[in-house]
Amino acid sequence: MNIQRTDTESENRAESGLQCYVVGGAVRDRLLGLKVSDRDWVVVGSTTEDMVRRGFRPVGKSFPVFLHPETGEEYALARTERKISKGYTGFETHSDPTVTLDQDLLRRDLTINAIAEDKNGELIDPCKGSVDLKNKVIRHVSDAFEEDPLRVLRVARFAARFNSLGFAVHQDTCRLMSRIADSGELETLTAERCWLEISKALQTDSFFRFIEVLRESSALEIILPEVNALFGVPQTKTYHPEVDTGTHLLMALRAVQQETRDPRIVFAVLLHDLGKALTPEEQWPKHRGHEQAGIEPVNRLCDRLKVPETYRRLALRVCELHLLHHRFAELKPATMLKMFEKLDYFRNPTHVEDFAIACRADLRGRKGLQNRPVPQTRLIKQAAQCLDSVDASSIAKQITRDHDDGSSVGEKIAEGIRRQRLAALKNLKKTWAVESSE
């Protein structure tokens, strides 16, 4: 099966006579039998002037990239790169009609991303990427890999994306990644670039592998030091048979992705126990108050990486409230209501389900307890239904009729609604008590 173009594309005068090839992810994913959604092209033997004359729209800032006038796909002139300064932007690019396809492919990061396909479906594969695809190996193209620190995160992301297919990172590539981490180059990465790679990894089905690969290459302590600090911190064996907090985190990340692919929820699980890294060693293996202690490192991490607010809000709620979820049946009605209020349930009911999914992953991310029942799910749903049964609108209308002075009606309405919600939760707890005694 080749990457075929439509007749309209083939006959389009914009491409007539152009020596162009599909490259990178489109070829790789097609060879893996995965869906190909976007295609990138490399053009050999052309110039910027020629591309513009054909109707291509230039969009590249640091090197010549163009958008096709009809398909909108990206076409880049073949180029070479030379490292001239620190960081992922510290490259000088060279592009002219003499640059060959092989030269362009040899500058790429991984062999599996350095395969091209011509218009007839023939592969051009100087780095033997198709062999690595067959053998399920993630391998760097050359030692020039070491010049771009962003590639450390990209390798970890590909390891996560292709983990379910059985891919592993080649040991020589791991070695180069460690050298990059030791060199200080990772510190040159911008928050935006780091978050882009992390957010893409969060959308894979094996985000835990992203964390593992970064840790194996000593990059986790630079990119996510708050997460790295969890490894080696012990927990009470009664509740955490796996003991190590970092091990628990990886297990919880596995558990959450058995339920959801929502990257916000996966991110919340990633940060839910950050407070445990702050527990003084003399208090180990107990971690009293780690929920509150975790709020500051969650905010610090989100500030540093410029994490979107929707991610931050859920992460903070899970960090602060996950123990209330675990002890939900024991909570007083006022504490139950406070939990729902902090989750903003009355404005957005879906927040409770997102929270509950993350908390279930925390409970199941424990050695030997991966399939444990979570009765809290049923109880929280019952409490939500109980709260929904309180007719806030009727209460507001009644209080408005009874108090026409207007000065404190809003406060009285809020008090009245809250009082009825507490009464409903008290009745629910009585029901639970009767059920448990039968």
C-alpha positions in Angstrom: 0.0 0.0 0.0 1.5 3.3 -1.1 0.7 6.9 -0.1 -1.4 7.7 -3.1 -2.3 11.2 -4.3 -5.5 12.1 -5.9 -5.7 12.7 -9.7 -6.3 16.4 -9.0 -3.0 16.6 -6.9 -1.0 14.6 -9.5 -2.0 16.8 -12.4 -1.8 20.1 -10.4 0.5 22.4 -12.2 2.0 23.6 -8.9 3.8 20.2 -8.7 4.5 19.6 -12.4 8.2 18.8 -12.8 8.9 19.1 -9.0 11.1 16.4 -7.5 9.2 15.9 -4.3 8.8 13.1 -1.7 6.6 12.3 1.2 8.8 12.1 4.3 8.8 11.5 8.0 5.7 10.5 10.0 3.4 9.8 7.1 5.8 7.2 5.7 6.5 5.8 9.2 2.9 5.4 10.2 1.8 4.0 6.9 4.5 1.3 7.2 3.2 0.5 10.7 -0.3 0.2 9.4 -1.5 3.3 11.3 -3.8 6.0 10.1 -2.0 8.8 8.2 -3.7 12.1 8.8 -1.0 14.6 7.7 1.7 14.5 5.1 4.9 16.5 4.9 6.9 16.8 1.7 10.5 17.5 0.9 11.5 19.1 -2.4 14.9 18.5 -4.0 16.5 20.7 -6.7 14.2 23.7 -6.3 14.5 27.3 -5.0 12.3 29.7 -3.1 11.7 31.7 -6.2 10.5 28.7 -8.1 8.2 27.5 -5.3 6.6 31.0 -5.1 6.2 31.2 -8.8 4.3 27.9 -8.7 1.8 29.3 -6.2 3.2 27.9 -3.0 2.9 30.1 0.0 6.0 30.6 2.1 5.6 30.1 5.9 9.0 29.1 7.1 11.0 31.6 9.2 14.3 29.8 9.7 14.3 27.6 6.6 12.2 27.4 3.4 8.8 25.8 4.1 5.7 26.4 1.9 2.0 25.5 1.9 0.6 23.8 -1.2 -1.9 26.2 -2.9 -4.7 23.6 -3.0 -4.0 20.9 -0.3 -2.4 23.1 2.3 0.2 20.5 3.0 3.7 21.5 3.9 6.5 21.3 1.4 10.1 22.1 2.6 13.2 22.5 0.4 15.8 19.9 1.2 18.3 21.2 3.7 21.3 20.5 5.9 21.9 21.8 9.4 25.0 22.9 11.3 25.2 23.4 15.1 26.4 26.9 15.9 25.2 27.6 19.5 23.5 26.0 22.5 19.8 24.9 22.5 17.4 23.5 20.0 17.3 26.7 18.0 21.1 26.9 17.7 21.3 25.7 14.2 22.4 27.2 10.9 20.4 25.7 8.0 21.5 25.5 4.4 19.1 24.9 1.5 19.8 25.2 -2.2 19.2 23.0 -5.3 22.4 21.0 -4.7 21.2 19.5 -1.4 20.3 15.9 -2.0 17.5 13.9 -0.5 19.9 11.7 1.4 21.5 14.7 2.9 18.1 15.9 4.1 17.2 12.6 5.6 20.6 12.2 7.4 20.0 15.4 9.4 16.8 14.0 11.0 16.5 12.7 14.5 15.4 9.0 14.3 15.9 6.4 11.6 12.1 5.6 11.7 11.5 9.3 10.8 14.1 9.4 8.1 12.3 7.5 5.4 11.0 9.1 2.1 8.6 7.8 -0.5 8.5 9.0 -4.1 5.5 9.4 -6.4 5.7 5.8 -7.4 5.6 4.4 -3.9 9.3 3.6 -3.8 11.1 4.0 -0.5 14.3 5.9 -0.1 15.8 4.7 3.2 19.5 5.5 3.7 19.3 5.1 7.5 17.6 1.7 7.3 14.6 3.1 9.2 12.3 0.4 7.7 14.5 -2.3 9.3 14.2 -0.5 12.7 10.4 -0.4 12.2 10.4 -4.1 11.6 12.5 -4.7 14.7 10.6 -2.2 16.8 13.6 -0.1 17.6 13.8 3.7 18.3 17.3 4.7 17.2 19.1 7.9 16.4 20.3 8.6 12.9 23.8 9.8 13.9 25.7 11.4 16.7 24.4 14.7 15.5 21.3 13.7 17.5 23.2 15.0 20.5 23.1 18.6 19.1 19.4 19.1 19.7 18.2 18.7 23.3 14.5 18.7 22.3 15.1 15.2 20.8 15.3 13.8 24.3 11.6 14.6 24.8 10.8 13.5 21.3 12.3 10.1 21.9 10.4 9.7 25.2 7.2 10.7 23.4 7.7 8.2 20.6 8.5 5.5 23.2 5.2 6.2 24.8 3.3 6.4 21.5 4.7 3.1 20.2 5.0 1.3 23.5 1.8 -0.8 22.8 3.5 -1.9 19.6 6.5 -3.3 21.5 9.0 -0.5 20.6 12.1 0.0 22.7 14.7 2.8 22.7 18.1 1.6 21.5 20.8 1.6 24.3 23.1 3.8 22.2 20.3 6.4 21.9 19.7 6.2 25.6 23.4 6.9 26.1 23.2 10.0 23.9 20.1 11.2 25.8 22.0 10.9 29.1 24.9 12.9 27.7 22.5 15.7 26.6 21.0 15.7 30.1 24.5 15.9 31.7 25.5 18.7 29.3 23.1 21.3 30.6 21.5 21.6 27.1 18.0 20.6 28.4 17.9 23.8 30.4 17.9 25.8 27.2 14.5 24.5 26.2 11.6 26.9 26.4 8.5 26.2 28.5 6.4 26.2 25.3 8.5 23.5 23.6 8.7 21.3 26.7 4.9 21.5 27.3 4.2 20.8 23.6 6.1 17.5 23.9 4.6 16.7 27.2 1.0 17.4 26.0 1.5 15.2 23.0 2.8 12.4 25.2 -0.2 12.8 27.5 -2.4 11.9 24.5 -0.6 8.6 23.9 -1.9 5.4 25.5 1.3 4.8 27.5 2.2 8.1 29.1 3.9 6.2 32.0 6.6 5.2 29.4 7.3 8.8 28.7 8.2 9.3 32.4 10.2 6.1 32.5 12.4 7.0 29.5 13.0 10.5 30.8 14.1 9.1 34.1 16.3 6.4 32.6 18.2 9.2 30.7 18.5 11.5 33.8 16.2 14.0 32.0 13.2 13.8 34.3 15.0 15.6 37.2 15.6 18.5 34.8 12.2 18.6 32.9 9.9 17.5 35.8 12.0 17.7 39.0 8.9 17.6 41.2 7.9 14.3 39.7 11.4 12.9 39.8 11.6 13.6 43.5 8.9 11.0 44.2 11.2 8.1 43.3 12.9 6.6 46.3 10.3 8.1 48.8 8.7 5.2 50.8 5.0 4.9 51.7 3.2 2.8 54.3 3.2 -0.8 53.1 -0.3 -1.4 54.5 -1.8 1.0 52.0 0.9 0.8 49.3 2.4 -2.7 48.9 4.6 -1.3 46.2 6.1 1.0 48.9 8.0 3.4 46.5 6.0 6.5 45.7 7.5 6.7 42.2 6.5 3.1 41.5 3.0 3.9 42.7 2.9 6.9 40.3 3.8 4.8 37.3 1.2 2.2 38.3 -1.4 4.9 38.7 -0.6 6.3 35.3 -1.1 2.8 33.8 -4.4 2.5 35.7 -5.9 5.9 34.5 -5.2 5.1 30.9 -7.3 1.9 31.2 -10.2 4.2 31.8 -9.6 7.4 29.8 -7.4 9.1 27.2 -8.3 12.6 28.5 -4.9 14.2 28.9 -6.1 16.5 31.6 -7.0 13.6 33.8 -3.7 11.8 33.1 -1.9 15.0 34.0 -3.8 15.3 37.3 -2.7 11.7 38.2 0.9 12.6 37.3 0.8 15.4 39.9 -1.5 14.0 42.6 1.2 13.0 45.1 3.8 15.7 44.7 3.4 16.6 48.3 5.0 13.3 49.4 8.3 14.4 48.1 8.3 17.2 50.7 7.7 15.0 53.7 10.7 15.1 56.1 12.5 11.8 56.2 12.0 11.3 59.9 8.2 11.1 59.2 8.6 8.4 56.5 6.7 6.2 55.5 3.7 8.3 56.6 2.8 11.4 54.7 0.3 13.3 56.8 -0.9 16.5 55.0 0.7 15.7 51.7 -2.5 16.8 49.9 -2.1 20.4 51.1 1.7 20.2 50.8 1.3 19.3 47.1 -0.5 22.4 46.1 2.6 24.6 46.0 4.7 22.2 43.8 1.7 21.7 41.4 1.4 25.4 41.0 5.2 25.8 40.6 5.3 23.2 37.9 2.4 24.6 36.0 3.8 28.1 36.2 7.2 27.0 34.9 5.8 25.1 32.0 3.0 27.5 31.2 0.4 24.7 31.6 -3.1 25.5 30.4 -5.5 26.5 33.2 -7.9 23.6 32.5 -5.1 21.2 33.3 -3.9 23.1 36.4 -7.4 23.3 37.9 -8.1 19.6 37.7 -4.6 18.8 39.0 -5.1 21.0 42.0 -8.5 19.5 42.8 -7.2 16.0 42.6 -4.1 16.9 44.6 -6.0 18.6 47.4 -9.1 16.3 47.6 -8.2 12.8 46.6 -8.1 11.5 50.2 -11.7 12.9 50.7 -12.7 10.7 47.7 -11.0 7.6 49.4 -12.8 8.3 52.7 -16.1 9.4 51.2 -18.3 7.0 53.1 -16.8 8.3 56.4 -17.2 12.0 55.7 -19.6 14.3 57.6 -22.3 15.8 55.3 -20.7 19.2 55.6 -17.4 17.8 54.4 -19.1 16.0 51.5 -20.8 19.2 50.5 -17.5 21.1 50.7 -15.9 18.6 48.4 -18.6 19.0 45.8 -18.3 22.8 46.1 -14.6 22.7 45.6 -15.0 20.6 42.6 -17.4 23.2 41.2 -20.0 20.5 40.8 -23.0 22.9 40.8 -21.7 24.8 37.7 -20.1 21.9 35.9 -21.1 18.4 37.0 -18.6 16.7 34.7 -15.8 17.9 37.1 -16.8 15.2 39.6 -16.5 12.4 37.2 -13.1 13.6 36.0 -12.0 13.8 39.6 -13.3 10.4 40.4 -11.5 8.8 37.4 -8.2 10.2 38.7 -8.9 9.0 42.2 -9.8 5.5 41.1 -6.4 5.4 39.3 -4.7 6.4 42.6 -6.5 3.5 44.4 -5.7 0.9 41.7 -2.2 2.0 41.1 -0.9 -0.3 43.9 0.8 -3.7 43.8 -1.8 -6.5 43.8 -4.7 -4.0 43.9 -5.0 -3.1 40.3 -8.5 -4.7 40.0 -9.8 -3.6 43.4 -13.4 -2.5 43.7 -14.0 1.2 44.2 -17.3 1.6 46.1 -16.7 5.3 46.4 -17.8 5.6 42.7 -21.3 4.4 43.6 -21.5 6.5 46.8 -20.4 9.7 45.1 -22.9 9.2 42.3 -25.7 8.7 44.9 -24.6 11.9 46.7 -24.6 13.8 43.4 -28.1 12.6 42.7 -29.2 13.5 46.2 -27.8 17.1 45.7 -29.5 17.3 42.3 -32.8 16.6 43.9 -32.6 19.9 45.8 -34.7 22.4 43.9 -32.4 25.5 44.1 -34.7 27.5 41.9 -37.8 27.0 44.1 -35.8 27.8 47.2 -34.6 31.0 45.7 -38.1 32.1 44.6 -39.5 31.4 48.1 -36.8 33.3 49.9 -37.2 36.2 47.5 -40.9 36.4 48.2 -40.4 36.2 52.0 -37.6 38.9 52.0 -38.4 41.9 49.9 -35.8 44.3 51.4 -33.3 43.1 48.8 -30.2 43.9 51.0 -29.3 40.4 51.9 -31.5 38.2 49.8 -28.6 36.8 47.9 -26.9 35.6 51.1 -30.2 34.1 52.4 -30.7 32.2 49.2 -27.2 30.8 49.3 -27.8 29.8 53.0 -31.2 28.3 52.2 -29.9 26.2 49.4 -26.9 25.0 51.3 -29.1 24.1 54.3 -31.4 22.0 52.1 -28.4 20.3 50.5 -26.9 19.4 53.9 -30.3 18.0 55.0 -30.4 15.8 51.9 -26.9 14.5 52.5 -27.8 13.7 56.1 -30.8 11.7 55.0 -28.6 9.9 52.5 -26.1 8.9 55.2 -28.9 7.5 57.3 -29.9 5.4 54.3 -26.3 4.1 54.1 -26.2 3.3 57.8 -29.4 1.2 57.5 -28.1 -0.6 54.4 -24.8 -1.4 56.2 -26.6 -2.8 59.2 -28.8 -5.1 57.3 
